[in-house]
């Protein structure tokens, strides 16, 4: 894989992560905020967090599925929910010191907190995977990269 292709994939993952976060988290939650400037700041923060989490979890996910499942057409739509769940768990602190007691063995987390949020993250991951499949060919063409899915 060339550096140009890697750069196009990184930009595509970040763009699709930001689009998914803005549409499904930032804008719906910011509608409850009083002023437009506060809502814009909140949505911008959500998008920045999504870009970083997409870079940390999404780019390796894309690289893995492109390497191991090159013929499977919907590989990005399948991998994105897994990456979204991992990003959500990281955001909740599931990989930090002391998380074994606070998150992994906590019934209140898994039965009270996690079910609805995990479902939302799976939905957002599916949408982000679909966005990636739409965005990747366009960014690849702009950067003159082979974009065969």
N, C-alpha and C positions, 0 to 999 in steps of 0.2 A: 504494500500500500504506500502510495506516495504521500509526501507531506501535505500536498495540496488536497488530496482526498481526505486525509485525516482532519485537516482544518475545516473542510466542508462538513464532515460528519459532526465535529464538535459544535460548529455554528448551528447546524440543523437540530442537534439535541437540545442545545440551550434555547433556541427559538421555540421549539415545540414545548419544552418544559415551561417557559415563560407564558406562552399562549394558553396552555392548559391551566396554569395557576391563576392567570388573570381572569379567564372565563369562568372557572368553577370555584375559586376561593376568593380572590381579591375583589372582584366586582360584586358578587352576591353579599359578601360580608361588609363591604364598604357602603352599601346602600343604607345601612343603619346608622352610619356616622353622619353627624350634623352638617358640616360644611363640605363643599366640594374639594377644597384644598386639603383638608384632613383625609378625605376619602382617597384622593390622588396619592398622598404620601403613603397611606396604608397599602394601597394596591402596588405602589412602587416597591415597598419593602417586601411584600409577598412575592413579587416577580424577581427581586434580587435573591431572595432565599431560594426560590425555585431554580434560578439559574445556577447557583452554587451546588444545590443538591443534584440537579441534572448533570452537572459537570462531574461530580463525585461518583454518582451511581449510574447515571444514564449512559455516559460515554463508554465505560467498561462493559455495560450490558450490551450496547450496540456492537462493540468490538467482538464480544464473545459470540453473540448470535450470528454475526456476519461470518465468523470463522468456522463455527461448528454446524450451522444450519444454512448454508448458502443457497440451497435450492428451495427452501420453505418460504413461500411468498409472504405469509403473514407473520414472519418471525419477530418483527418489531412490535406488532400489536400484542403478541404473546409475552415478549420480554418486558415491555414497559410496565405492566402492572406489578411484576415482581420487583423491578427497580423502584417503583413508586412505594411499594410496601416497605422495602428496605430503607428508603429515604425517610418515610414517616417514622419508622422505628428509630432511626438515628436521630431524628428531630425530637422524638419523645425521650431520648437518652437511653435507649435500650442497649447501647454498646459502650456505655460509660462505666467507670468503676462503681461498684455497688449496685449495678443494674440487675444482678441476679435476684436479689431480694426485692427490690423496688418494682421491677417490671416482669421478669420472666416467671417468677413463682407467685406473683400477686393475683389472687382470684378477682379482686376488685378491678384490676386493669383489664384482664382478659374477658370478664363477663359483664362489666359495667361500662368501661371506657372504650375498649377496642372494637367491639363488633360493628358499631355504626361507622366509626372512623376508618376501619379497615375496608368496609364496603365502599365508602366514598373514595378512598385512595385507589382501590381497584378500578372503579369507574374512571377516575381521573387518569390512571395509567393507561387504560384502554384508549381514552381520547387522545392522550399524548402520543401513544404509538401510532394512531391514525394520523395525527397531525404530522408526525415525523415522516410517515410515508408520503404525505402530500408536499411537505417542505423540502425534503432531501433532494428530489430531482431538480427542483427549481434552483436551489442554492448550488448544487453540483453543476448545473448548466452555466450559472453565472461565473463560477470559478473554473469552468472548462475541465470538468472531471467526469469520468465514466460513472454514470449513476444507475447502472442496471441493478434493479432490486432482485 
